[in-house]
């Protein structure tokens, strides 16, 4: 598969959909989460406010991240293993994979906050 501008745009759109979906899930569960993306790169923190620097990042809930990461991994979604690392979307991730990942992340977050 050749990386064309159109493919990059599709990947970025899917990345945005994933991030927005995760933000909605967290909001529905009343879990503080800040997230963002640039192109295919994305990340999130369990924090009340946007994370703009390392000091802000250190103030996020790393224990909740740990529980969420492991719950997602147990369900087949592998995220970056540290809240200080970025995640990436690939061309292999289509709309159905994004939807499936969001379902898994919802279940994982429910478990992580229980």
N, CA and C of each residue as an Amber inpcrd file, in Angstrom:
protein
   342
   0.8470000  -1.1670000   0.0000000   0.0000000   0.0000000   0.0000000
   0.8980000   1.2380000   0.0000000   0.6280000   2.1370000  -0.8880000
   1.3940000   3.3740000  -0.9990000   0.7620000   4.4530000  -0.1280000
   1.6060000   5.1300000   0.6320000   1.1190000   6.2310000   1.4650000
   0.9230000   7.4630000   0.6000000  -0.3020000   7.7400000   0.2890000
  -0.6630000   8.8960000  -0.5170000  -1.3030000   9.9460000   0.3960000
  -1.4290000  11.1720000  -0.0720000  -2.1370000  12.1770000   0.7360000
  -3.5520000  11.7280000   1.1120000  -4.2380000  11.0510000   0.1990000
  -5.5880000  10.5750000   0.4960000  -5.5760000   9.5290000   1.6070000
  -4.5950000   8.6310000   1.5890000  -4.4980000   7.6190000   2.6390000
  -4.1630000   8.2720000   3.9750000  -3.2310000   9.2120000   3.9710000
  -2.9140000   9.9390000   5.2070000  -4.1720000  10.6020000   5.7630000
  -4.9870000  11.1860000   4.8990000  -6.2200000  11.8510000   5.3390000
  -7.1850000  10.8470000   5.9620000  -7.3150000   9.6620000   5.3590000
  -8.1940000   8.6300000   5.9250000  -7.6970000   8.1780000   7.2930000
  -6.3870000   7.9850000   7.4150000  -5.8160000   7.5680000   8.6940000
  -6.0630000   8.6430000   9.7520000  -5.8500000   9.8980000   9.3830000
  -6.0700000  10.9880000  10.3380000  -7.5350000  11.0550000  10.7590000
  -8.4440000  10.8420000   9.8270000  -9.8750000  10.8630000  10.1530000
 -10.2120000   9.7390000  11.1330000  -9.6790000   8.5600000  10.8980000
  -9.9190000   7.4290000  11.8050000  -9.2970000   7.6770000  13.1750000
  -8.1320000   8.3000000  13.1820000  -7.4940000   8.6340000  14.4550000
  -8.3770000   9.5950000  15.2330000  -8.8960000  10.6040000  14.5580000
  -9.7930000  11.5500000  15.2090000 -11.0430000  10.8780000  15.7400000
 -11.5850000   9.9460000  14.9790000 -12.7790000   9.2260000  15.4170000
 -12.4960000   8.3990000  16.6670000 -11.3310000   7.7810000  16.7200000
 -10.9510000   6.9920000  17.8870000 -10.8140000   7.8860000  19.1090000
 -10.1140000   8.9860000  18.9560000  -9.8990000   9.9040000  20.0770000
 -11.2370000  10.4790000  20.5490000 -12.0660000  10.9200000  19.6240000
 -13.3730000  11.4700000  20.0060000 -14.2270000  10.4120000  20.6920000
 -14.1720000   9.1860000  20.1910000 -14.9260000   8.0990000  20.8120000
 -14.4620000   7.8160000  22.2260000 -13.1490000   7.8170000  22.4230000
 -12.6080000   7.5790000  23.7650000 -12.9960000   8.7120000  24.7080000
 -12.9730000   9.9410000  24.2200000 -13.3820000  11.0720000  25.0420000
 -14.8560000  10.9540000  25.4280000 -15.6970000  10.5230000  24.5040000
 -17.1210000  10.3610000  24.7950000 -17.3360000   9.2690000  25.8350000
 -16.6370000   8.1540000  25.6710000 -16.7480000   7.0570000  26.6320000
 -16.3850000   7.5510000  28.0260000 -15.2500000   8.2260000  28.1350000
 -14.8090000   8.7360000  29.4370000 -15.8190000   9.7320000  29.9970000
 -16.3280000  10.6080000  29.1500000 -17.3220000  11.5760000  29.6000000
 -18.5860000  10.9030000  30.1090000 -19.0650000   9.9090000  29.3690000
 -20.2660000   9.1790000  29.7810000 -20.0580000   8.4870000  31.1260000
 -18.8280000   8.0310000  31.3740000 -18.5060000   7.3460000  32.6300000
 -18.0340000   8.3240000  33.7090000 -18.0010000   9.6020000  33.3780000
 -17.5480000  10.6590000  34.2970000 -16.1090000  10.4440000  34.7720000
 -15.2790000  10.0480000  33.8230000 -13.8520000   9.8450000  34.0930000
 -13.0910000  10.9950000  33.4510000 -12.3100000  11.7340000  34.2230000
 -11.5320000  12.8270000  33.6320000 -10.5190000  12.2890000  32.6260000
 -10.5810000  12.7880000  31.4050000  -9.6660000  12.3430000  30.3570000
  -9.4140000  13.5140000  29.4180000  -8.1670000  13.7130000  29.0740000
  -7.8000000  14.6750000  28.0440000  -7.0480000  13.8970000  26.9700000
  -7.3650000  14.1770000  25.7210000  -6.7760000  13.4140000  24.6200000
  -6.5910000  14.3180000  23.4120000  -5.7110000  13.8980000  22.5330000
  -5.4960000  14.6460000  21.3130000  -4.8250000  13.7850000  20.2630000
  -4.7360000  14.3390000  19.0680000  -4.0860000  13.6010000  17.9890000
  -3.5150000  14.5730000  16.9720000  -2.5280000  14.0960000  16.2600000
  -1.9220000  14.8200000  15.1350000  -1.5870000  13.7640000  14.0910000
  -2.2900000  13.8260000  12.9670000  -2.0850000  12.8000000  11.9480000
  -2.4740000  11.4540000  12.5000000  -1.5680000  10.5000000  12.4430000
  -1.8400000   9.1510000  12.9340000  -1.4200000   8.9540000  14.3860000
  -0.8110000   9.9510000  14.9850000  -0.3370000   9.8560000  16.3700000
  -1.4210000  10.3600000  17.3100000  -1.6240000   9.6490000  18.4080000
  -2.6160000  10.0820000  19.3810000  -2.1880000   9.6680000  20.7790000
  -2.8000000  10.2960000  21.7450000  -2.4930000   9.9660000  23.1260000
  -3.5610000  10.5150000  24.0460000  -3.4950000  10.0900000  25.2840000
  -4.4850000  10.5160000  26.2670000  -3.9010000  10.4330000  27.6620000
  -4.4970000  11.1930000  28.5420000  -4.1400000  11.1850000  29.9570000
  -5.4330000  11.1870000  30.7510000  -5.4340000  10.5050000  31.8500000
  -6.5450000  10.6000000  32.7790000  -6.2670000  11.8160000  33.6490000
  -6.7650000  12.9550000  33.2000000  -6.5040000  14.2310000  33.8640000
  -7.6850000  15.1650000  33.6310000  -7.9060000  16.0540000  34.5760000
  -8.9990000  17.0270000  34.4860000  -8.7450000  18.0890000  33.4170000
  -7.4750000  18.4730000  33.2670000  -7.1230000  19.5750000  32.3740000
  -6.2270000  19.0770000  31.2410000  -6.1680000  19.8420000  30.1630000
  -5.2430000  19.4690000  29.0820000  -3.8110000  19.3390000  29.5930000
  -3.1040000  18.3800000  29.0500000  -1.7030000  18.1490000  29.4120000
  -0.8460000  18.8280000  28.3590000  -0.0720000  19.8100000  28.7840000
   0.7220000  20.5960000  27.8410000   2.2300000  20.4430000  28.0410000
   2.6170000  19.8130000  29.1590000   4.0430000  19.6470000  29.4300000
   4.2390000  18.4560000  30.3700000   5.4850000  18.1520000  30.6480000
   5.7950000  16.9810000  31.4630000   5.2530000  17.1230000  32.8810000
   5.2830000  18.3070000  33.4150000   4.7510000  18.5320000  34.7570000
   3.2580000  18.2090000  34.8000000   2.5200000  18.6710000  33.7900000
   1.0880000  18.3390000  33.7010000   0.9100000  16.8260000  33.5750000
   1.7250000  16.1980000  32.7520000   1.6180000  14.7520000  32.5260000
   1.8520000  13.9720000  33.8180000   2.8150000  14.4170000  34.6070000
   3.0970000  13.7360000  35.8730000   1.9260000  13.8390000  36.8420000
   1.0700000  14.8340000  36.6490000  -0.0910000  15.0070000  37.5100000
  -1.2940000  14.1740000  37.1000000  -1.1730000  13.4490000  35.9990000
  -2.2900000  12.6080000  35.5600000  -2.3730000  11.3510000  36.4270000
  -3.4740000  10.6390000  36.2930000  -3.7090000   9.4480000  37.1030000
  -3.0460000   8.2270000  36.4410000  -1.7910000   8.0070000  36.7880000
  -1.0190000   6.9100000  36.1930000  -1.5340000   5.5450000  36.6490000
  -2.0770000   5.4630000  37.8560000  -2.6130000   4.1910000  38.3430000
  -3.8580000   3.7890000  37.5550000  -4.7200000   4.7430000  37.2620000
  -5.8870000   4.4450000  36.4300000  -5.4310000   4.0390000  35.0250000
  -4.4240000   4.7290000  34.4970000  -3.8970000   4.3520000  33.1850000
  -3.4140000   2.9050000  33.2060000  -2.6870000   2.5150000  34.2500000
  -2.1570000   1.1550000  34.3590000  -3.2980000   0.1370000  34.3270000
  -4.3240000   0.3790000  35.1280000  -5.4560000  -0.5590000  35.1610000
  -6.1650000  -0.6060000  33.8100000  -6.3520000   0.5540000  33.1870000
  -7.0030000   0.6220000  31.8840000  -6.1690000  -0.0970000  30.8210000
  -4.8700000   0.1640000  30.8030000  -3.9820000  -0.4800000  29.8370000
  -4.0980000  -1.9960000  29.9200000  -4.0060000  -2.5380000  31.1330000
  -4.0400000  -3.9910000  31.2920000  -5.4110000  -4.5710000  30.9500000
  -6.4710000  -3.8610000  31.3000000  -7.8150000  -4.3370000  30.9520000
  -8.0080000  -4.3450000  29.4380000  -7.5080000  -3.3210000  28.7500000
  -7.5960000  -3.2870000  27.2810000  -6.7480000  -4.3990000  26.6710000
  -5.5470000  -4.5930000  27.1890000  -4.6510000  -5.6270000  26.6780000
  -5.2720000  -7.0150000  26.8350000  -5.8910000  -7.2690000  27.9900000
  -6.5580000  -8.5610000  28.2150000  -7.6580000  -8.8120000  27.1870000
  -8.2000000  -7.7280000  26.6270000  -9.2880000  -7.8280000  25.6610000
  -8.7990000  -7.7240000  24.2130000  -7.4800000  -7.6470000  24.0310000
  -6.9190000  -7.6640000  22.6860000  -6.5680000  -6.3280000  22.0720000
  -6.6570000  -5.2430000  22.8420000  -6.2530000  -3.9280000  22.3310000
  -4.9550000  -3.5240000  23.0240000  -3.8980000  -3.4060000  22.2150000
  -2.5890000  -3.0680000  22.7440000  -2.3520000  -1.5710000  22.5580000
  -2.2920000  -0.8620000  23.6720000  -2.0040000   0.5730000  23.6790000
  -0.5500000   0.7760000  24.0680000  -0.0440000   1.9810000  23.8920000
   1.2940000   2.2870000  24.3980000   1.2770000   1.9950000  25.9030000
   2.2820000   1.3150000  26.4440000   2.2280000   0.8350000  27.8230000
   2.4910000   1.8910000  28.8970000   2.6660000   3.1210000  28.5140000
   2.9090000   4.1890000  29.4780000   2.0910000   5.4080000  29.0810000
   1.5660000   6.1370000  30.0580000   0.8380000   7.3580000  29.6960000
   1.7400000   8.4190000  29.0600000   3.0370000   8.2230000  29.1370000
   3.9910000   9.1810000  28.5820000   4.4060000   8.8440000  27.1540000
   3.7850000   7.8130000  26.5690000   4.0920000   7.4050000  25.2040000
   2.9100000   7.6790000  24.2850000   3.1830000   7.7880000  23.0050000
   2.1280000   8.0180000  22.0160000   1.6500000   6.6960000  21.4380000
   0.4090000   6.6990000  20.9910000  -0.1730000   5.5770000  20.2560000
  -0.2190000   5.9820000  18.7800000  -0.3400000   5.0000000  17.9010000
  -0.3750000   5.2960000  16.4700000  -1.4460000   4.4670000  15.7740000
  -2.1080000   5.0930000  14.8330000  -3.0760000   4.4400000  13.9620000
  -2.3260000   4.0540000  12.6880000  -2.7380000   2.9410000  12.0830000
  -2.1090000   2.5300000  10.8350000  -3.1500000   2.4510000   9.7280000
  -2.6830000   2.2470000   8.5220000  -3.5830000   2.0860000   7.3790000
  -4.4070000   0.8110000   7.5030000  -3.9520000  -0.1400000   8.3010000
  -4.6880000  -1.3930000   8.4920000  -5.9010000  -1.2200000   9.3940000
  -5.9600000  -0.1110000  10.1240000  -7.0880000   0.1540000  11.0120000
  -8.2050000   0.8450000  10.2380000  -9.2560000   0.1150000   9.9710000
 -10.4170000   0.6800000   9.2770000 -11.4950000   1.0790000  10.2660000
 -12.6270000   1.4680000   9.7400000 -13.7300000   1.9010000  10.6010000
 -14.1920000   0.7890000  11.5330000 -14.2240000  -0.4390000  11.0600000
 -14.6760000  -1.5410000  11.9140000 -13.6830000  -1.8090000  13.0430000
 -12.3950000  -1.6690000  12.7630000 -11.3970000  -1.8500000  13.8170000
 -11.4900000  -0.7420000  14.8590000 -11.7410000   0.4800000  14.4070000
 -11.9000000   1.5920000  15.3430000 -13.1200000   1.3490000  16.2270000
 -14.2300000   0.9470000  15.6340000 -15.4480000   0.6770000  16.4030000
 -15.2150000  -0.4520000  17.4100000 -14.5440000  -1.4960000  16.9820000
 -14.2620000  -2.6270000  17.8780000 -13.3360000  -2.1990000  19.0110000
 -12.3220000  -1.4070000  18.6920000 -11.3950000  -0.9250000  19.7240000
 -12.1220000  -0.0640000  20.7500000 -13.0350000   0.7680000  20.2870000
 -13.7900000   1.6110000  21.2180000 -14.6710000   0.7770000  22.1450000
 -15.2650000  -0.2770000  21.6240000 -16.0650000  -1.1630000  22.4790000
 -15.1850000  -1.8040000  23.5480000 -14.0170000  -2.2670000  23.1360000
 -13.0820000  -2.8730000  24.0840000 -12.6340000  -1.8360000  25.1130000
 -12.3070000  -0.6330000  24.6580000 -11.8340000   0.3900000  25.5890000
 -12.9350000   0.8120000  26.5600000 -14.1760000   0.7880000  26.1140000
 -15.2760000   1.0940000  27.0280000 -15.3310000   0.0420000  28.1290000
 -15.3220000  -1.2350000  27.7600000 -15.3310000  -2.3120000  28.7580000
 -14.1140000  -2.2220000  29.6640000 -12.9620000  -1.9170000  29.0840000
 -11.7280000  -1.8260000  29.8780000 -11.8060000  -0.6770000  30.8770000
 -12.3680000   0.4440000  30.4610000 -12.4680000   1.5820000  31.3770000
 -13.4700000   1.2970000  32.4870000 -14.5600000   0.6440000  32.1490000
 -15.5220000   0.2460000  33.1900000 -14.8110000  -0.6190000  34.2220000
 -14.0190000  -1.5840000  33.7770000 -13.2910000  -2.4410000  34.7100000
 -12.2710000  -1.6380000  35.5000000 -11.5720000  -0.7430000  34.8480000
 -10.4980000   0.0220000  35.4950000 -11.0080000   0.9430000  36.6040000
 -12.2510000   1.4120000  36.4710000 -12.7710000   2.3280000  37.4950000
 -13.5880000   1.5890000  38.5720000 -13.7990000   0.3000000  38.3730000
 -14.6060000  -0.4590000  39.3330000 -13.8680000  -0.6500000  40.6510000
